[in-house]
């Protein structure tokens, strides 16, 4: 009987901790945004990336500037890459969050070439 109560309390504890962790992940996920576009310019010295985004609804393209830092994850061809691997004309997806009024890239994924 004591063992069943102990196991039940342990299970409740684990479920409680999981729900707290999941709530934290949901909140962090709401801060993240994502856009797709074409690289216009990468400036490693200023740590900025300019992307031309063409809205899916056919609206006017707009340029969006992102900051990046050493924590920004860059992926190309399913492998880790660096900001120096990025060049104008590449199609990318940027996952970013607004930090102190500035859009900061968290992850950049280069699209595979068509063909």
Buried (B, 14 or more C-beta within 10 A) or exposed (E): EEEEEEEEEEEEEEEEEEEEEEEEEEEEEEEEEEBBBBBBBBEEEEBBBBBBBEEEEEEEEEEBBBBBEEEBEBBBEEEEBEBEBBEEEBBBBBBBBEEEEEBBBBBBBBEEEEE
